[in-house]
């Protein structure tokens, strides 16, 4: 269980070594994203997988977005501290390769085709902070004092008018 705002994920990506070396000639940009696993999509339409990339909500969080380095002889690597706004769920990682026109030309993911293995859980930020409790108490006290002030002011005006 990883904790949002505290733990980090190390992501590595590279060209599949079984493919010909020129396969990545058209790759210009790589974008690595954090994706909701099917178990975390159930009954949540806002996380739904769609075949059309523009409508797909599976991968909502960008880990890294950078130019593709075809000269790299080893896998590329990036350490990402899990952002505080990442909700509690089960995830996997997916890397997309884009051409110069911005069209997706390839992708790879840390899980299998059925998205059932190599999944991990992230626990989102839960609870309240002390600053929020203090602000809530101050505004509550202000609202009660304002109510009494207006009440007494109206009573005083009512007596003055008689």
ChimeraX commands (.cxc) that place a marker at each C-alpha (Angstrom):
marker #1 position 0.00,0.00,0.00 radius 0.5
marker #1 position 1.54,3.27,-1.16 radius 0.5
marker #1 position 0.55,6.58,0.44 radius 0.5
marker #1 position -0.28,9.66,-1.61 radius 0.5
marker #1 position 1.95,12.61,-0.83 radius 0.5
marker #1 position 4.60,10.42,0.84 radius 0.5
marker #1 position 5.69,7.43,-1.25 radius 0.5
marker #1 position 7.20,7.39,-4.71 radius 0.5
marker #1 position 7.03,5.17,-7.76 radius 0.5
marker #1 position 10.06,4.48,-9.96 radius 0.5
marker #1 position 8.95,4.02,-13.57 radius 0.5
marker #1 position 11.18,2.60,-16.30 radius 0.5
marker #1 position 10.38,2.29,-19.98 radius 0.5
marker #1 position 12.17,1.32,-23.16 radius 0.5
marker #1 position 11.76,-0.32,-26.53 radius 0.5
marker #1 position 10.97,-4.02,-26.52 radius 0.5
marker #1 position 14.31,-5.70,-27.32 radius 0.5
marker #1 position 12.64,-8.29,-29.59 radius 0.5
marker #1 position 11.54,-5.56,-32.04 radius 0.5
marker #1 position 13.79,-4.26,-34.83 radius 0.5
marker #1 position 15.97,-1.29,-33.84 radius 0.5
marker #1 position 14.25,1.12,-36.27 radius 0.5
marker #1 position 10.80,0.51,-34.76 radius 0.5
marker #1 position 11.04,3.62,-32.62 radius 0.5
marker #1 position 12.08,5.99,-35.44 radius 0.5
marker #1 position 8.67,7.66,-35.44 radius 0.5
marker #1 position 8.48,8.02,-31.64 radius 0.5
marker #1 position 8.90,11.68,-30.66 radius 0.5
marker #1 position 7.29,11.91,-27.25 radius 0.5
marker #1 position 6.52,9.55,-24.38 radius 0.5
marker #1 position 3.84,10.07,-21.75 radius 0.5
marker #1 position 3.64,7.79,-18.71 radius 0.5
marker #1 position 0.33,7.71,-16.84 radius 0.5
marker #1 position -1.17,6.22,-13.72 radius 0.5
marker #1 position -4.26,4.18,-14.65 radius 0.5
marker #1 position -7.20,2.82,-12.68 radius 0.5
marker #1 position -7.42,-0.98,-12.57 radius 0.5
marker #1 position -10.79,-2.54,-13.51 radius 0.5
marker #1 position -11.59,-3.23,-9.85 radius 0.5
marker #1 position -11.37,0.53,-9.15 radius 0.5
marker #1 position -13.52,1.38,-12.18 radius 0.5
marker #1 position -16.50,-0.70,-11.12 radius 0.5
marker #1 position -19.59,1.50,-10.52 radius 0.5
marker #1 position -17.53,4.63,-11.28 radius 0.5
marker #1 position -18.45,6.00,-14.71 radius 0.5
marker #1 position -15.92,8.83,-14.35 radius 0.5
marker #1 position -13.11,6.22,-14.50 radius 0.5
marker #1 position -14.57,4.25,-17.41 radius 0.5
marker #1 position -12.40,2.70,-20.13 radius 0.5
marker #1 position -13.31,3.80,-23.66 radius 0.5
marker #1 position -11.82,2.68,-26.97 radius 0.5
marker #1 position -11.59,6.27,-28.20 radius 0.5
marker #1 position -8.52,7.86,-26.59 radius 0.5
marker #1 position -10.13,11.30,-26.18 radius 0.5
marker #1 position -12.96,9.79,-24.11 radius 0.5
marker #1 position -10.94,7.23,-22.14 radius 0.5
marker #1 position -10.79,8.06,-18.43 radius 0.5
marker #1 position -8.75,5.06,-17.33 radius 0.5
marker #1 position -5.46,6.94,-17.16 radius 0.5
marker #1 position -6.19,10.24,-15.43 radius 0.5
marker #1 position -2.85,11.07,-13.82 radius 0.5
marker #1 position 0.28,11.98,-15.78 radius 0.5
marker #1 position 3.49,10.76,-14.19 radius 0.5
marker #1 position 5.90,12.12,-16.81 radius 0.5
marker #1 position 5.58,13.74,-20.23 radius 0.5
marker #1 position 8.85,14.20,-22.13 radius 0.5
marker #1 position 10.56,13.84,-25.48 radius 0.5
marker #1 position 11.43,10.27,-26.45 radius 0.5
marker #1 position 15.16,9.58,-26.41 radius 0.5
marker #1 position 15.81,7.04,-29.15 radius 0.5
marker #1 position 19.56,7.20,-28.50 radius 0.5
marker #1 position 19.14,5.78,-24.99 radius 0.5
marker #1 position 20.77,2.35,-24.91 radius 0.5
marker #1 position 19.15,1.41,-21.62 radius 0.5
marker #1 position 15.67,1.82,-20.27 radius 0.5
marker #1 position 14.67,5.35,-19.35 radius 0.5
marker #1 position 13.73,5.99,-15.74 radius 0.5
marker #1 position 11.73,8.48,-13.70 radius 0.5
marker #1 position 11.02,8.74,-9.95 radius 0.5
marker #1 position 7.58,10.17,-9.20 radius 0.5
marker #1 position 6.31,11.19,-5.77 radius 0.5
marker #1 position 2.65,10.24,-5.70 radius 0.5
marker #1 position 0.68,13.48,-5.82 radius 0.5
marker #1 position -1.63,14.35,-2.93 radius 0.5
marker #1 position -4.73,14.51,-5.17 radius 0.5
marker #1 position -4.48,10.85,-6.23 radius 0.5
marker #1 position -7.52,9.01,-4.78 radius 0.5
marker #1 position -7.46,5.66,-3.01 radius 0.5
marker #1 position -7.68,2.93,-5.63 radius 0.5
marker #1 position -5.89,0.06,-7.36 radius 0.5
marker #1 position -3.64,1.15,-10.24 radius 0.5
marker #1 position -1.24,0.13,-12.99 radius 0.5
marker #1 position 1.14,2.22,-15.11 radius 0.5
marker #1 position 0.89,2.75,-18.88 radius 0.5
marker #1 position 3.40,4.44,-21.23 radius 0.5
marker #1 position 2.24,5.97,-24.52 radius 0.5
marker #1 position 4.53,6.81,-27.47 radius 0.5
marker #1 position 3.47,9.64,-29.80 radius 0.5
marker #1 position 4.66,10.65,-33.26 radius 0.5
marker #1 position 5.50,14.19,-34.40 radius 0.5
marker #1 position 1.81,14.87,-35.18 radius 0.5
marker #1 position 0.81,13.95,-31.62 radius 0.5
marker #1 position -0.90,10.68,-32.60 radius 0.5
marker #1 position -0.48,7.66,-30.36 radius 0.5
marker #1 position 1.62,5.07,-32.18 radius 0.5
marker #1 position 2.41,2.58,-29.39 radius 0.5
marker #1 position 1.86,1.86,-25.74 radius 0.5
marker #1 position 2.97,-0.55,-23.07 radius 0.5
marker #1 position 1.72,-1.20,-19.56 radius 0.5
marker #1 position 2.87,-2.72,-16.30 radius 0.5
marker #1 position 0.01,-5.24,-16.25 radius 0.5
marker #1 position -1.25,-8.01,-18.50 radius 0.5
marker #1 position -4.00,-7.69,-21.14 radius 0.5
marker #1 position -6.76,-8.49,-18.67 radius 0.5
marker #1 position -5.33,-5.94,-16.21 radius 0.5
marker #1 position -5.28,-8.42,-13.34 radius 0.5
marker #1 position -1.60,-8.78,-12.43 radius 0.5
marker #1 position 1.14,-6.37,-11.28 radius 0.5
marker #1 position -1.42,-4.00,-9.77 radius 0.5
marker #1 position -0.75,-1.82,-6.75 radius 0.5
marker #1 position -2.84,0.11,-4.25 radius 0.5
marker #1 position -2.53,3.76,-3.36 radius 0.5
marker #1 position -4.10,5.19,-0.22 radius 0.5
marker #1 position -5.25,8.74,-0.84 radius 0.5
marker #1 position -5.07,11.57,1.65 radius 0.5
marker #1 position -7.75,11.07,4.28 radius 0.5
marker #1 position -8.79,12.97,7.34 radius 0.5
marker #1 position -8.70,16.64,8.19 radius 0.5
marker #1 position -5.86,19.00,8.90 radius 0.5
marker #1 position -5.68,21.17,12.03 radius 0.5
marker #1 position -5.85,24.36,9.93 radius 0.5
marker #1 position -9.20,23.24,8.50 radius 0.5
marker #1 position -10.57,22.54,12.00 radius 0.5
marker #1 position -9.43,25.94,13.25 radius 0.5
marker #1 position -10.98,27.76,10.27 radius 0.5
marker #1 position -14.26,25.87,10.70 radius 0.5
marker #1 position -14.41,26.75,14.42 radius 0.5
marker #1 position -13.62,30.42,13.77 radius 0.5
marker #1 position -16.27,30.77,11.06 radius 0.5
marker #1 position -18.84,28.93,13.19 radius 0.5
marker #1 position -18.18,31.22,16.16 radius 0.5
marker #1 position -18.37,34.28,13.88 radius 0.5
marker #1 position -21.72,33.17,12.45 radius 0.5
marker #1 position -23.25,32.62,15.92 radius 0.5
marker #1 position -21.95,35.97,17.20 radius 0.5
marker #1 position -23.25,37.71,14.05 radius 0.5
marker #1 position -26.68,36.14,14.54 radius 0.5
marker #1 position -26.90,37.41,18.13 radius 0.5
marker #1 position -25.59,40.85,17.14 radius 0.5
marker #1 position -28.24,41.24,14.43 radius 0.5
marker #1 position -30.94,39.90,16.78 radius 0.5
marker #1 position -30.10,42.41,19.54 radius 0.5
marker #1 position -29.74,45.22,17.03 radius 0.5
marker #1 position -33.24,44.52,15.66 radius 0.5
marker #1 position -34.67,44.33,19.20 radius 0.5
marker #1 position -33.09,47.69,20.05 radius 0.5
marker #1 position -34.49,49.28,16.88 radius 0.5
marker #1 position -37.90,47.80,17.68 radius 0.5
marker #1 position -37.94,49.40,21.18 radius 0.5
marker #1 position -36.72,52.75,19.85 radius 0.5
marker #1 position -39.57,52.89,17.32 radius 0.5
marker #1 position -42.36,52.49,19.97 radius 0.5
marker link #1:1,2 radius 0.2
marker link #1:2,3 radius 0.2
marker link #1:3,4 radius 0.2
marker link #1:4,5 radius 0.2
marker link #1:5,6 radius 0.2
marker link #1:6,7 radius 0.2
marker link #1:7,8 radius 0.2
marker link #1:8,9 radius 0.2
marker link #1:9,10 radius 0.2
marker link #1:10,11 radius 0.2
marker link #1:11,12 radius 0.2
marker link #1:12,13 radius 0.2
marker link #1:13,14 radius 0.2
marker link #1:14,15 radius 0.2
marker link #1:15,16 radius 0.2
marker link #1:16,17 radius 0.2
marker link #1:17,18 radius 0.2
marker link #1:18,19 radius 0.2
marker link #1:19,20 radius 0.2
marker link #1:20,21 radius 0.2
marker link #1:21,22 radius 0.2
marker link #1:22,23 radius 0.2
marker link #1:23,24 radius 0.2
marker link #1:24,25 radius 0.2
marker link #1:25,26 radius 0.2
marker link #1:26,27 radius 0.2
marker link #1:27,28 radius 0.2
marker link #1:28,29 radius 0.2
marker link #1:29,30 radius 0.2
marker link #1:30,31 radius 0.2
marker link #1:31,32 radius 0.2
marker link #1:32,33 radius 0.2
marker link #1:33,34 radius 0.2
marker link #1:34,35 radius 0.2
marker link #1:35,36 radius 0.2
marker link #1:36,37 radius 0.2
marker link #1:37,38 radius 0.2
marker link #1:38,39 radius 0.2
marker link #1:39,40 radius 0.2
marker link #1:40,41 radius 0.2
marker link #1:41,42 radius 0.2
marker link #1:42,43 radius 0.2
marker link #1:43,44 radius 0.2
marker link #1:44,45 radius 0.2
marker link #1:45,46 radius 0.2
marker link #1:46,47 radius 0.2
marker link #1:47,48 radius 0.2
marker link #1:48,49 radius 0.2
marker link #1:49,50 radius 0.2
marker link #1:50,51 radius 0.2
marker link #1:51,52 radius 0.2
marker link #1:52,53 radius 0.2
marker link #1:53,54 radius 0.2
marker link #1:54,55 radius 0.2
marker link #1:55,56 radius 0.2
marker link #1:56,57 radius 0.2
marker link #1:57,58 radius 0.2
marker link #1:58,59 radius 0.2
marker link #1:59,60 radius 0.2
marker link #1:60,61 radius 0.2
marker link #1:61,62 radius 0.2
marker link #1:62,63 radius 0.2
marker link #1:63,64 radius 0.2
marker link #1:64,65 radius 0.2
marker link #1:65,66 radius 0.2
marker link #1:66,67 radius 0.2
marker link #1:67,68 radius 0.2
marker link #1:68,69 radius 0.2
marker link #1:69,70 radius 0.2
marker link #1:70,71 radius 0.2
marker link #1:71,72 radius 0.2
marker link #1:72,73 radius 0.2
marker link #1:73,74 radius 0.2
marker link #1:74,75 radius 0.2
marker link #1:75,76 radius 0.2
marker link #1:76,77 radius 0.2
marker link #1:77,78 radius 0.2
marker link #1:78,79 radius 0.2
marker link #1:79,80 radius 0.2
marker link #1:80,81 radius 0.2
marker link #1:81,82 radius 0.2
marker link #1:82,83 radius 0.2
marker link #1:83,84 radius 0.2
marker link #1:84,85 radius 0.2
marker link #1:85,86 radius 0.2
marker link #1:86,87 radius 0.2
marker link #1:87,88 radius 0.2
marker link #1:88,89 radius 0.2
marker link #1:89,90 radius 0.2
marker link #1:90,91 radius 0.2
marker link #1:91,92 radius 0.2
marker link #1:92,93 radius 0.2
marker link #1:93,94 radius 0.2
marker link #1:94,95 radius 0.2
marker link #1:95,96 radius 0.2
marker link #1:96,97 radius 0.2
marker link #1:97,98 radius 0.2
marker link #1:98,99 radius 0.2
marker link #1:99,100 radius 0.2
marker link #1:100,101 radius 0.2
marker link #1:101,102 radius 0.2
marker link #1:102,103 radius 0.2
marker link #1:103,104 radius 0.2
marker link #1:104,105 radius 0.2
marker link #1:105,106 radius 0.2
marker link #1:106,107 radius 0.2
marker link #1:107,108 radius 0.2
marker link #1:108,109 radius 0.2
marker link #1:109,110 radius 0.2
marker link #1:110,111 radius 0.2
marker link #1:111,112 radius 0.2
marker link #1:112,113 radius 0.2
marker link #1:113,114 radius 0.2
marker link #1:114,115 radius 0.2
marker link #1:115,116 radius 0.2
marker link #1:116,117 radius 0.2
marker link #1:117,118 radius 0.2
marker link #1:118,119 radius 0.2
marker link #1:119,120 radius 0.2
marker link #1:120,121 radius 0.2
marker link #1:121,122 radius 0.2
marker link #1:122,123 radius 0.2
marker link #1:123,124 radius 0.2
marker link #1:124,125 radius 0.2
marker link #1:125,126 radius 0.2
marker link #1:126,127 radius 0.2
marker link #1:127,128 radius 0.2
marker link #1:128,129 radius 0.2
marker link #1:129,130 radius 0.2
marker link #1:130,131 radius 0.2
marker link #1:131,132 radius 0.2
marker link #1:132,133 radius 0.2
marker link #1:133,134 radius 0.2
marker link #1:134,135 radius 0.2
marker link #1:135,136 radius 0.2
marker link #1:136,137 radius 0.2
marker link #1:137,138 radius 0.2
marker link #1:138,139 radius 0.2
marker link #1:139,140 radius 0.2
marker link #1:140,141 radius 0.2
marker link #1:141,142 radius 0.2
marker link #1:142,143 radius 0.2
marker link #1:143,144 radius 0.2
marker link #1:144,145 radius 0.2
marker link #1:145,146 radius 0.2
marker link #1:146,147 radius 0.2
marker link #1:147,148 radius 0.2
marker link #1:148,149 radius 0.2
marker link #1:149,150 radius 0.2
marker link #1:150,151 radius 0.2
marker link #1:151,152 radius 0.2
marker link #1:152,153 radius 0.2
marker link #1:153,154 radius 0.2
marker link #1:154,155 radius 0.2
marker link #1:155,156 radius 0.2
marker link #1:156,157 radius 0.2
marker link #1:157,158 radius 0.2
marker link #1:158,159 radius 0.2
marker link #1:159,160 radius 0.2
marker link #1:160,161 radius 0.2
marker link #1:161,162 radius 0.2
view
